[in-house]
């Protein structure tokens, strides 16, 4: 039977049956030992595990027996990030978790139709959408027992335990991405990410993964303002799935995949065998989840394409387009002063490689104060961008969309950093960044940066790379004759969730043009 | 497995040119072998002293020059296919008009380090052979080195992607430095296995091909924790 995943806030700001049953199932799972593949801790460790951190938060003790090493190697530390596998892997993860929770609910006499709610922090007309309802925050359940859905390790953006997400960090520009799979050459990393093998920690964020996914993690987890300044569970992949809000956040990310597919008939899932059957590289790990009995079931992205497939069988309450059908090309036509936009490219899959347009002069250190850098632009390459922008206004319109332009924050490394930075491009001198949201390129989130920085981790310490689409900013600069310059200023402003002790390195700040 | 890796390489942007570079290396090696058997140049059966007696093989070239050429060809043949990751890095992070120059500088530094190392390895192998060391000892040394944490650390460093400047001297310097450090870590990771074919008199080429295939498959795997390991075991954990 198909179940429906409902909007968390529309269920009500009270102990509604869905959240009551969720709490009771979470409590049941939390009682199971970590050696049980259907336990709360085993499932969380499948996303990521760090013995030291888990001991610090009190989820295990030094003497806690762990599952056999072979099972850990097969199942744990499996989450796919900075990869085109990000969405399908997490869909399988959520489905396995939901089935195990539902089995617990049914065992306790609850409904067989229970489904994970989703947290739509972008819900229009709901002033509270960016905060959490009571069932996730109050200390006690209606019967006076401890609420397993609340955790003391959820610090929020201000580090005081209150969650209220900054609307600037959950913009939905990713929904306008044309292609699911993007490029690793500096252009759009795609709606869903770039082609990779099994990719657990580090590399290049896909657009949806970057915003809102990563940003919500860090806005919710935050870092404790008071000593000992703990980092919140949601702020790091190795602890994120220990917080019950994790699953509701990811249900929303999974829902946005459906929204993206439906909002434009040209949007489509990848069709190449390497992705569908992945990871296919010889010798690398495969995706695997426990069923309700704890037995391993292997899966591939091919099994995750349709939410109503037999193995998934769910729908979302609402997959309407939050952007109201807005098309970036139409917006560009307005900005560039062209009456009619050229006909949009008819075929998906014509993604072209990007080309370096400029870079800053040296690696950048980020801390607790704003930091400025300048990206030097290459004159001949800038001229090609300008020529491409001018082509849109040519008589008869352009044959194709003009270049899109991307800011790359390459190889971001930090051994202890957490938090995020709002990144502004071409701010007027002396301007207050908060008064110029139109210059906000995006939010650099440090979610996942620690493991990606380990020199002997799976990414060899290459860190994270985040790409922002700054096409609209560049279009406006072009129209105000301000693009033909030597340098473009870029400012990093620490977000309120950023702790005082930061030691973050951005390997290079660069700008790429991507012909369309 | 190797076939899958080669096919995957061909699909990548840098894969095909690098495979062609490798083929060129094998061609040069074969050409040299026509004049003077490779075994004469770098196989362990050769006496150390003979290396310094030009001319050999009736070619008129000094044996050392021939040794350096053979070493370079061996690096080209066996190492080029391993360079997809750094070559893609250099290519995508350079301005389009500087890409060939960037690649040339990277390759120059990388090949210089490796050619020097290969020449030393060949001379060393000849010396060791003169002392009666054969391929079983070489294999044992390789197995021991491949079990060490230091070898894994070297291999992990091969995956490191440094910052590359975009303009002027900074861009040139960064590409040279990248090629140089890549070469050093690569020598650190591969020297023991590269030494092995020099002790294999019959089936010298086959041994080289086997070593290259192993290194190629291994290079596609992600870096992993630095600890003692079962030698030659390729898995991602």
Interface residues (C-beta under 8 A of the other chain):
Chain A: X73 X184 X185 X186 X197 X198 X280 X281 X282 X283 X284 X285 X353 X354 X355 X356 X358 X359 X361 X363 X376 X378 X380 X381 X410 X411 X455 X456 X457 X458 X459 X460 X461 X462 X507 X508 X510
Chain B: X1 X4 X5 X8 X13 X92 X93 X94 X95 X96 X97 X152 X153 X156 X157 X159 X160 X161 X162 X163 X164 X165 X166 X167 X170 X217 X220 X221 X222 X223 X224 X225 X226 X234 X235 X236 X237
